[in-house]
Amino acid sequence: MAAPVRGMAGSPSIGNTTSFQKKTRSKLVSIPGTRPSVQNGQLLVSSGVSSLDYVIGGGLAVGTLLLVEEDCYDSYSRMLLKYFLAEGVVCGHELFLASARDHPDEIMQELPSPIVDDVAGMKISEGQSQPSDPENPDTMKIAWRYQNQPRVQTALASSVRFGHYYDVSKTMEPELRQAAKCHSFYQLQETPVTTGSSPLPSPYHALLKSIQTVIRKEGFDGSTPQSKVRNVLRLGLHSLGSVLWGDDVCCKVNPAHCHALTTFLYALRGLLRTSLSVAMVTVPSHLIQNRAIMGRIIRLSDTAIALESFRGSEKETNPLYKDYHGLLHVCQLPRLNCLSSEVPDTKDLAFKLKRKQFTIEARMFSRLSYIYKSSVWSKEAETGISG
């Protein structure tokens, strides 16, 4: 027998509201060329080198600073900077480029060309179909059901894709490069400003003021609403700490401006933390004689990597390094919204410049060196025993 149905007189009405509210996740900011981190939910952008993104935890977090210790000839560090800027051009981000040696326009003209897939390379208008030839059996072997479907050209600057590949043997087309909005700062053309009681030298003070003006004027700090969709500002600062920036940190063990660069980085991080900006700073660390100053510079950065080139060194002729052009050292990884940083699978990394691409790989030098030494020790032991 069925159970009796309870009366609904004493029960509360279904339509009555309660104090319970379902907790929903905050909506993430949707910006072209970005994605949230799976570790901490931080908004990430690509550095332009997919292998480097993997090493540092998926990409560069918006609001952080990446420090690149230059190699001796500033060849590969300059290339990383161009990759970083080229990725910003393809994703439609705004750029800010500062340099004291080469004019920013010259660096922009050297940006590598993005590699377009075969579908995008075909100049077929959207919606145009390719009729199939029934007499030719080869046309029906692969993807027969899509034979008469229209071929759609994938956009080069697709905002959906995270990270792109570039051909260093070619330069970016002027039309694509000029479509990006770029702010430049050339130290040799800037008028010296009076710093007053500021501890920063005149070039650093002017650079920091220029960055602050761009962030506020373009609305990256939220003070001014952006006219169009929200965007990210990429800051590329080349070779800070060199003599051309009015800094003597590379000239003396006890420089007079020993706190100039660290003070600048501290102020720069404050601007980055409160804005939709990300910065890549290159520093000639091999010229800085006081290692304590270099240690403070690394600690004031969120992510720090060092490039060690084999060019002109004994490792260039070492058979263990024949497949690579240098080593990459991960000095520091960011700690964002967590107590510990993301630890890469291995820190034994090397980079090589192929005919078209710059890649970072896990090297086996330590393993090979151990095997080689073990074989030598075993031979010496056998010789000693036989003798």
N, C-alpha and C positions, 0 to 999 in steps of 0.2 A: 504494500500500500504506500502511496506517495506521502511524503512528509507534508504536514500542513504549512501553508505559506504564512509568514509573519505579516502582521499588519504594518502598514507604512505610515500610520498616524504618528507614532512616536519617533520615527526616524527622520533625520534632517533631510531637507529638500536637496535633490541632486544639483540644482542650480545654485545653491548657496556657495559663496566664496569662502576659502579657508586662508589661513596665514601661511600655508605652505606654498613656496614658489620654487619652480624648477630652476636649478642653477645651469646656466648656459655659458659656454665658452665665449670669451671675448672675440669679436671678429678681427681676424688678422688683416693687416694692411696689405692691399694688393698693389704691388708696384712691378712694372715690367722688369724682367731680369733678376728677380729675387725669389727666394723660397725660404720657408721657416726651417730652422735646424731641428733635427729629430732628437737631439740631446737636451736642449734647453729652450726651444721655441724661439730663439733669437732670429731675426731676419738676416739672411745671408745674401751676399752677392759673390759672383765668381771673380777670381783673380785673373782670369784669362788663360790660365794653365790648369787643365783638369786634374793632372797628377798632383799639382801643388794644393789644389782644393782638397783633395783626398787626404793629403798629409796633415793639413792644419785643421781637420775636423769638418770638412764639407764645404768650406768657403770662408769668406771674410764677413764677419758680423758687422752690420751697420752700426756706426757709432764707435768703431774701434780703429786702431792704428797698427799697421803692419810695417815693421822695420826690416829693411834688407841691408845687410852688411855687404858692401860692394866687393867684388873681386879686384885684383890688383890693377887690371887694365880697364875696369868699368865696362866690360863688354856684355857679360851675361846679366848683370844687375840692371843695366840700361835696357836690355831686351825684356826683362820682366816688367819694367815700368811701361814699356810700349805695349806689351800684352795687356796689362791692366787698363791702359787708356783705350786700346782697341776694343776691349770687351765693353767698355762704357759707350763707345760710339755705336756698336752693333745693338746694344740693349736700349739705346736712346737716353742714357743718363747724361747729366750735365758734367762738364769736366772743369777742373782747375789745375793748371800746370804751372809750376814755378821752377826756375832754373837760374843759375848764376854763370854758367859756362856757355852752353849752347842756347840759342834763342828757342823759346817754346814752339814757334812755328816750324823750325827745322825738325824738332823732335816729332811733331805731329805729322809731318810729311813722311816720316820713316815708319809709320805704323804698319804692321803686317796686314796683309790682305786676308779676310776671312775665307775659309774653305767652304764652298757651296756644294751641296750634294748634287747628284746627277739630275734629280728631278727639277731642282731649282735652276740648274744650269741650262736646261732646255728652254728655249724661248717659245713657249707655247702659251697662248693666251688662255685665261681661265674660262672654262666652259667649252673649249674646243675639243672635239672628240676625234680619235684616230680610227677610221674604219678598218675593220679586219678583212684580211684577204682569205676567203674560204679555200682558194686553190693552194695556198701555201700552208702546209701542215705545221710548220714551225711556229706560226702565230697562235696556235691553239694549245701548245704544250704547257705553258705556264700561265696561271691566272686567267683561265679562259672566260670565267664569269665576269671579269673586269675588263674584257677586251674592248668593249664599246663604251666604257665609262669615260667621262671627261677627265683629262689630266689637269690637276690643279697645281699651279706653281707655288711652292712653299716660299714664304717671305724670308728675306735674308736676315732682317732684324726682328726675328720672331721673339715676342715677349714671353712665350710659353716655355721655350727651351732655356735651360740653365747651363751656361757654359758653352763656348764655341771653340772651334779649332781654326788655326791660322797658318798661313803659308809665309814663312819668313823670307822666302826667296822673291816674294812680290810685295809691293807696297799697296796700301789701300787706295781705292779709287777716289779721286778728288771730290766727286759728287757726294759720295757717302761720308767722307770726312768733313766736308763743309756743312753737311746737314746737322751735325752735332753742335751744340752750344758749348763753347769752350772759353773760359776765362784764363788769362795768362798773366804771369808776373815774371818779368825779366829784370834781375837785380842790376845789371849794368845800365839800364835805362831809367831806373827809379831815382827820384830826387831824394837826397838824404833828409830825414825828418829828425826833429828834436825829440829825444826820448824823455827828457826831464829826469825824474827820479826812477825811471824804469831800469831794471837790471839788464834788459835786453839791448844788444847793439842795434844800431839804426836799421840794418837790413832785416833782422828778425822781427823788429818792432813793426816795420812797414809791411812785412809779409803777413804777420798775424792780424794786423788791422785790415788788410785786403781780404783775407779769408773771412774774417768776421763780417765785413761789409757784404760780401757775396752771400753768405749764409742768411743774413737778415733780409737783404734786399730781395732775394729770390724765394724767401719763405720756407727755407729748409728747417728752420728752428720752430716753426709753427706760429711765429708772431704775425706774419703776413700770410693770408691764405693764398695758396698757389692758384694761378689762373686756370690751369688745366689739371690733368690727373697728377697725383702725387708722384714725385720723382726722387732720385738719389743723386747726391753730389759726390763725385769721385775726385779726390785730391791727390795729385802726383807731385811730390816735392823731391827734386833731384839733388843729390850730393850735398846735403846739409852738413855743416861742420867744416867745410873746406875754407881755404883762405879767401876765396872769392865772395863768401858770405860775410866777410869781416870778422871771422872767428879764428882764433889762434890755437884752438884745441889740437890741431894737427901739427903745430910747429914746436911746441914746448912741452916739457914734462909737467911743469907747473904753469899753465897758461893764466893770463890775466882774466880771461872770460871763461873760467872753468865751469861756471854755472849757467852760461848763456844758452847753450843748446838744451840742457835739461829743463831750464825754466820755460823755454819755448815749447818743448814737448808737453810739459805739464799743462800749459795754457791751451795748447792745441787739443789735448784730450778732453779738456773741459768743454770746448766748443763741439767736439764730435759727440760727446755723450748726450748733448741736448739738441741734436739735430739729425736729420736723415743724411748723414755724410759718412764716408769711409776714406781713409788716407793710406797711401803707400809712401814711405819715406826711405830714401837710400842714403847711407852714410859711409864715407870712406874709412872704415874701422881699421884698416891696415896702416893708416897714417896717424891714428890717434895713439900717442906714446904712453899716455897715462891710462892703464887698464882699469883703474878704479872709476874713472869718468865713463869709460865705455860700459862698465857694469851698471852704472846708474842709468845710462841711456837705454839699455836693454830692459831694465826693470820699469822704466816709464813707458814702455811700449806694451801693447796687448799681445801681439804675436811678433816674434823675432826669428829670422833665419839668416844664415851666413853662407855666402858662396865662396868656395875655394877653387880657383881655376888651376888646372894643371899646366897652363901655358907658361913656359919659361922656368919650370921647376923640374926636379928629378923624376917626379911622378909621371911626367909626360912620356918618358921612355920606359917606364916600368910596365912589364907585360901584364901585371894584374889590373892595370887601369887602361888597357889599350882600347876598350870599347866605350870609354867615357871621356868627357872633357873636364870634369871637375866633381867636387863633393858638395853636398848640401847638408848643412848642420842646422838642426832645429834647436834653437837656443831657448825659446819660450813659447808657450801656447796660452791662449786666453782662458781665464776663469770667469765665466759669465753665468750668473744665476745658479751657481753651484760652488761647492767647496773645493773641488779638484778639477783639473783641466782634462781635456780629452787626450788620451795617451795613444800615439800612433802605433801601428803594428811593429814597426822597426824604425830606428833612428839611423840605421846604416844606409844612407841614401847617397845617390850619385845622379848627376844630370849629364845629358848629352844633347848635342845639337845635330839633329839629322839634316838631311838635305832641305826639308821644309818645316820641320817642327822641333820645338824644344820640349823635351820630356824629362821626367824625374822617375827614377827606378830604384828599387831596393838592390843594393849591391851585395856581392858575396866575397868581398875582399878579406874580411876577417876570417871567414871559413876557409878560403883558399890559402891564406897565409898560415893558418893553423895546420892545415894538411901538409903544406910544404915544409914547415918546421918539424912536424912529426916525422915526416919521411927522412929528413936530414938527421934527426936524432936517432932514428932507428938504424940508419946506415952507419952512423958513428958508433952506436952500441955494438952492432954486428962486427964492425972492424976491430973494435977494442977486444971483443970476446975471442975473435979468430986469432988476433995477435997474441 
